[in-house]
Amino acid sequence: MKRLVLMALMLVVMTGSAWAADIKLGYLDMQRTLNTSEAGKAAKAQLQEKLKKYQEQVNIKQEELQKLKNDLEKQGMTLTEAARAAKEKDYQQKLKDFQRFTKDAEEDLQARDGEFTKKILENLEKIVQEYGKKHGYSMIFDARSAGMLYADPGVDLTEEILKALNAAQSKK
């Protein structure tokens, strides 16, 4: 669909019709804008902090598991069958708990990343629409998802939109 719109637009521009001269186009790199904006950097820092906390917990749990496994291997021959079975069951349960914890942590980080990205994109969409109206743009594309193979760097609005996004973020 996006390619069809882009191809139709290019056809109109190439026909040289009188109204085609009034079309003003621009593009921005959404991914770069997300990654380098103040909101994007803040979100990334929060995610890194959360990841660090999870990693500390993972390390502690891994050490506990390794200790249990080593104890089981060392004492395995000297323990009674019932005691050995109980230790193995304990180890297996802790291993399941560890796997569940890591899966939950990963899902939590992905969900938070999605929430941050959605919030930033909502603000960015408003900024782009306001910028486009204010500066008389007919269309502003996302350079990556529009499938553009080439675009004049002179119509790259990434830095200008990034400044507007950061200014809006600092007002909050």
LOMIRO-247242 format. One record per residue (C-alpha): residue in one letter; chain; x, y, z. Coordinates in pm, 1 decimal, always signed. Layout:
# residues N
aa / ch / c1 / c2 / c3
a / A / X / Y / Z
...
This chain:
# residues 172
aa / ch / c1 / c2 / c3
m / A / +0.0 / +0.0 / +0.0
k / A / +275.6 / +242.3 / +92.9
r / A / +462.6 / +161.7 / -224.5
l / A / +148.4 / +215.2 / -428.8
v / A / +97.0 / +559.7 / -275.2
l / A / +463.0 / +646.2 / -329.4
m / A / +451.1 / +527.0 / -691.1
a / A / +132.2 / +726.0 / -756.8
l / A / +290.8 / +1033.4 / -602.8
m / A / +602.5 / +995.1 / -816.1
l / A / +385.2 / +954.0 / -1126.5
v / A / +201.3 / +1276.4 / -1045.7
v / A / +528.0 / +1462.0 / -982.8
m / A / +679.8 / +1331.5 / -1305.6
t / A / +376.5 / +1431.3 / -1517.5
g / A / +458.7 / +1794.8 / -1459.1
s / A / +102.1 / +1901.8 / -1399.3
a / A / +53.5 / +2254.0 / -1268.8
w / A / -47.4 / +2147.4 / -917.8
a / A / +245.5 / +1908.2 / -889.0
a / A / +476.0 / +2208.1 / -855.6
d / A / +300.5 / +2298.5 / -529.8
i / A / +374.8 / +1962.9 / -366.5
k / A / +631.4 / +1983.7 / -90.9
l / A / +775.2 / +1652.6 / +31.2
g / A / +995.3 / +1560.7 / +321.0
y / A / +1108.6 / +1255.4 / +511.5
l / A / +1255.9 / +1161.8 / +842.8
d / A / +1433.1 / +862.5 / +988.0
m / A / +1189.0 / +751.0 / +1259.2
q / A / +1428.7 / +498.2 / +1408.6
r / A / +1705.0 / +754.9 / +1445.1
t / A / +1456.6 / +1001.5 / +1588.9
l / A / +1336.4 / +746.1 / +1844.4
n / A / +1689.0 / +649.2 / +1945.5
t / A / +1839.3 / +996.2 / +1969.8
s / A / +1551.0 / +1194.1 / +2115.7
e / A / +1562.9 / +1291.9 / +2481.3
a / A / +1254.6 / +1079.5 / +2547.0
g / A / +1415.7 / +785.3 / +2367.4
k / A / +1738.0 / +820.0 / +2564.1
a / A / +1544.2 / +843.8 / +2892.8
a / A / +1341.5 / +534.8 / +2805.4
k / A / +1656.8 / +347.2 / +2711.4
a / A / +1820.2 / +444.4 / +3041.2
q / A / +1516.9 / +323.1 / +3236.6
l / A / +1520.1 / -5.3 / +3047.2
q / A / +1893.6 / -45.9 / +3107.2
e / A / +1843.4 / +11.9 / +3480.2
k / A / +1563.9 / -245.2 / +3491.2
l / A / +1777.2 / -488.5 / +3290.6
k / A / +2065.0 / -439.7 / +3533.8
k / A / +1838.2 / -524.7 / +3829.7
y / A / +1707.6 / -833.0 / +3654.2
q / A / +2060.9 / -938.7 / +3563.2
e / A / +2170.4 / -913.6 / +3926.8
q / A / +1880.8 / -1137.1 / +4027.7
v / A / +1959.1 / -1380.5 / +3746.5
n / A / +2321.6 / -1403.1 / +3860.7
i / A / +2217.9 / -1478.7 / +4220.2
k / A / +1972.3 / -1744.9 / +4106.1
q / A / +2233.3 / -1900.0 / +3874.0
e / A / +2482.3 / -1921.7 / +4159.8
e / A / +2221.3 / -2090.7 / +4380.1
l / A / +2142.1 / -2338.4 / +4105.2
q / A / +2508.1 / -2413.6 / +4045.0
k / A / +2563.7 / -2468.4 / +4417.5
l / A / +2268.2 / -2705.7 / +4436.5
k / A / +2393.9 / -2896.6 / +4133.3
n / A / +2745.9 / -2921.0 / +4275.4
d / A / +2612.0 / -3039.0 / +4612.0
l / A / +2399.3 / -3297.5 / +4439.2
e / A / +2696.2 / -3424.9 / +4237.7
k / A / +2929.4 / -3435.3 / +4539.7
q / A / +2683.5 / -3588.1 / +4782.6
g / A / +2493.4 / -3798.5 / +4531.3
m / A / +2665.2 / -4124.4 / +4615.3
t / A / +2658.0 / -4075.3 / +4991.7
l / A / +2291.1 / -3976.7 / +5019.2
t / A / +2008.6 / -4219.1 / +5065.1
e / A / +1783.3 / -4271.9 / +4765.6
a / A / +1503.9 / -4066.5 / +4927.5
a / A / +1736.8 / -3778.8 / +5021.4
r / A / +1890.2 / -3777.0 / +4676.0
a / A / +1546.8 / -3776.2 / +4511.0
a / A / +1440.6 / -3485.9 / +4735.3
k / A / +1751.7 / -3284.7 / +4640.0
e / A / +1696.6 / -3356.8 / +4270.2
k / A / +1331.9 / -3252.4 / +4299.6
d / A / +1438.8 / -2932.1 / +4477.7
y / A / +1694.4 / -2861.8 / +4205.5
q / A / +1441.1 / -2923.2 / +3926.4
q / A / +1187.6 / -2694.2 / +4095.1
k / A / +1442.7 / -2415.0 / +4136.7
l / A / +1548.6 / -2461.0 / +3774.3
k / A / +1184.2 / -2421.3 / +3661.0
d / A / +1148.2 / -2114.6 / +3883.6
f / A / +1465.1 / -1969.6 / +3730.5
q / A / +1342.8 / -2031.7 / +3377.0
r / A / +1005.2 / -1876.9 / +3458.5
f / A / +1176.4 / -1576.3 / +3617.1
t / A / +1396.9 / -1513.7 / +3312.5
k / A / +1100.1 / -1549.5 / +3076.0
d / A / +888.7 / -1311.5 / +3285.8
a / A / +1174.6 / -1061.6 / +3306.2
e / A / +1221.4 / -1069.6 / +2930.2
e / A / +848.3 / -1021.1 / +2871.1
d / A / +840.6 / -733.6 / +3120.4
l / A / +1129.7 / -558.7 / +2946.3
q / A / +967.4 / -604.8 / +2605.8
a / A / +634.9 / -471.4 / +2735.9
r / A / +800.6 / -167.0 / +2890.4
d / A / +994.3 / -103.4 / +2570.4
g / A / +668.8 / -123.8 / +2375.5
e / A / +497.9 / +119.6 / +2613.6
f / A / +783.2 / +369.5 / +2591.5
t / A / +799.2 / +342.0 / +2213.3
k / A / +422.2 / +382.0 / +2175.7
k / A / +421.2 / +693.7 / +2392.1
i / A / +711.2 / +850.9 / +2204.1
l / A / +554.4 / +763.8 / +1866.5
e / A / +224.9 / +925.1 / +1968.4
n / A / +408.3 / +1247.0 / +2055.0
l / A / +621.3 / +1223.1 / +1743.1
e / A / +315.9 / +1183.5 / +1520.9
k / A / +165.6 / +1502.8 / +1663.3
i / A / +493.6 / +1689.1 / +1619.6
v / A / +529.4 / +1575.3 / +1257.8
q / A / +171.8 / +1674.9 / +1176.6
e / A / +217.2 / +2019.3 / +1333.9
y / A / +553.1 / +2063.8 / +1161.6
g / A / +409.2 / +1961.6 / +825.2
k / A / +116.4 / +2202.3 / +852.0
k / A / +332.2 / +2488.7 / +977.1
h / A / +591.7 / +2451.9 / +701.0
g / A / +353.3 / +2370.1 / +416.0
y / A / +447.2 / +2008.1 / +351.9
s / A / +209.0 / +1797.8 / +145.0
m / A / +359.3 / +1474.4 / +274.2
i / A / +626.5 / +1364.3 / +518.2
f / A / +748.2 / +1005.8 / +493.2
d / A / +932.4 / +769.9 / +721.5
a / A / +1246.2 / +699.2 / +521.0
r / A / +1268.2 / +334.6 / +622.1
s / A / +909.3 / +217.4 / +594.3
a / A / +830.3 / +416.5 / +279.8
g / A / +1069.1 / +196.9 / +85.1
m / A / +1267.0 / +492.3 / -47.5
l / A / +1585.6 / +392.4 / -218.2
y / A / +1703.8 / +747.5 / -263.2
a / A / +1597.3 / +1084.2 / -133.3
d / A / +1771.7 / +1417.9 / -150.2
p / A / +1931.5 / +1487.8 / +189.2
g / A / +1797.7 / +1840.6 / +156.5
v / A / +1445.6 / +1716.7 / +232.2
d / A / +1554.9 / +1510.9 / +535.0
l / A / +1360.6 / +1659.8 / +824.7
t / A / +1497.7 / +1426.6 / +1092.6
e / A / +1705.5 / +1686.7 / +1276.8
e / A / +1433.4 / +1951.4 / +1267.3
i / A / +1165.8 / +1707.8 / +1388.1
l / A / +1405.2 / +1579.4 / +1654.6
k / A / +1456.0 / +1935.3 / +1783.3
a / A / +1079.5 / +1991.0 / +1792.0
l / A / +1023.4 / +1660.5 / +1973.8
n / A / +1291.3 / +1741.3 / +2231.9
a / A / +1148.1 / +2090.2 / +2281.3
a / A / +802.3 / +1944.8 / +2337.5
q / A / +945.2 / +1687.8 / +2579.4
s / A / +1127.1 / +1952.8 / +2780.9
k / A / +799.5 / +2144.7 / +2826.0
k / A / +642.8 / +1844.6 / +3002.2
